[in-house]
Amino acid sequence: MTNSPANVVILGSTGSIGRSALEVIRASGGTLRAVALSANSSLDELAQQARDFQPSQIIATDAEQAAARDWSDLPKHTELLVGSEGIARAVSEREVDVVLSAIVGSAGLAGTWAAIEAGKQVALANKETMVTAGPLIGPLAEKNGAKIIPVDSEHSAVFQALQSGQPHEVRRIVLTASGGPFRDRDAESLVGVTVDEALAHPTWDMGPKITIDSATLMNKALEIIEARWLFDLRADQIDVVIHPQSIVHSMVEFVDGSVIAQMSPPDMKLPIQYALTYPHRRACPAQRLDLTRAIDLRFEPPDLDRFDALRIGLEVARAGGTAGAVINAANEAAVAGFLAGDLGFAEIVPACRSILEHHDFEPAPTLERLLQLDHWARREVSRWVCT
């Protein structure tokens, strides 16, 4: 370990992951330094973060909103960059050590791709990168010498547990799911779910899109797909269990029967810091597990008939190719439709399945083709919203 701080770029610094990352940096005692921050629409908050953390650069990704704002409140040494070109420049700077990819949705793919092309260590909180372009990301990282460290609590847990054995010794991984706010409700009762009900997650404090994904269990479907590419696994090596306490974040079972789990309270600051400081561990501002108190840990199999999203995740992980890009785009558009009041909660997953099943599947697509299908799937969802 060196005495110089690790220079961090945070893509999506005004979101829940970005804010937690800034807390980690603030508590790091100077071992981590924010050198660039990006945001899309929360530009006043971005400017405040610039004043608090004094980065070399900030990036306003929406050019129109950036042009409409007076930036005279920025620190004098902080340079304003704009749009995707600004992100590409910021992540490629020579001084950058780690890029935290925390932009929600497929919008985070471009910045993650640029960071990998620049050979950076990427702390990956944007699961859509692997879901959409998983078959292409691994080869790109290997070509450019980039390293990807997962930030999702489940994938961070798997990443940590995998270090207890060799890749060929892994029998399976088990992703845990809280079950969301509707884990004990039957399918019929989900028809009239309101936005407020779906946003009331019992364990995690997340942004609206990810919270809705947790309610449909589509978040776990996306995590299945991400794990397939992130850890180079077969779909039949990935299982899901419902674990309401959200203390065991995931497990790895090895061929000898040993099961290695990573445990901690549900606090994203721990996996964020682990990804920013890897391969080192340091004291963390996250909550700690109090083992002096009684803790009940419950695990149960998911109801695949009630939560078809999990079946979809396994099917897409098995299929590969263009399937990930289509299901991710369809889900983003369907969730946006639900949040806007234009689509019922119980219609989100059926819409995604219908669009997945009707797309022209390709086993070995280019990035350009994946982006085309992303746009196509979003247009298809609009038919569900309008009917």
Salt bridges, closest charged atoms under 4 A:
GLU23 OE1 - LYS269 NZ 3.81
ASP44 OD1 - ARG69 NE 2.89
GLU45 OE2 - ARG19 NE 2.73
ASP73 OD2 - ARG51 NH1 2.94
ASP73 OD2 - ARG69 NH2 2.92
GLU79 OE1 - ARG89 NH2 2.94
GLU93 OE2 - ARG89 NE 3.57
GLU95 OE1 - ARG33 NH2 3.71
GLU128 OE2 - LYS209 NZ 3.39
ASP152 OD2 - LYS127 NZ 3.47
ASP152 OD2 - HIS155 ND1 3.62
GLU154 OE2 - LYS220 NZ 2.96
GLU197 OE2 - ARG185 NH1 3.97
ASP213 OD2 - LYS209 NZ 2.55
GLU223 OE1 - LYS220 NZ 2.73
GLU226 OE1 - HIS155 ND1 3.38
ASP236 OD1 - ARG234 NE 2.91
ASP239 OD2 - ARG172 NH1 2.63
GLU253 OE1 - ARG171 NH1 3.06
GLU253 OE1 - ARG172 NE 2.59
ASP267 OD1 - LYS269 NZ 3.25
GLU300 OE1 - ARG298 NH1 2.19
ASP303 OD2 - ARG306 NE 3.59
ASP305 OD1 - ARG311 NH2 2.93
ASP308 OD1 - ARG311 NH1 3.77
ASP308 OD2 - ARG353 NE 2.68
GLU315 OE1 - ARG353 NH1 3.16
GLU332 OE1 - ARG378 NH2 2.83
GLU357 OE2 - ARG353 NH1 2.98
GLU362 OE2 - ARG369 NE 2.71
ASP374 OD1 - ARG378 NE 2.71
GLU380 OE2 - ARG383 NH2 3.45
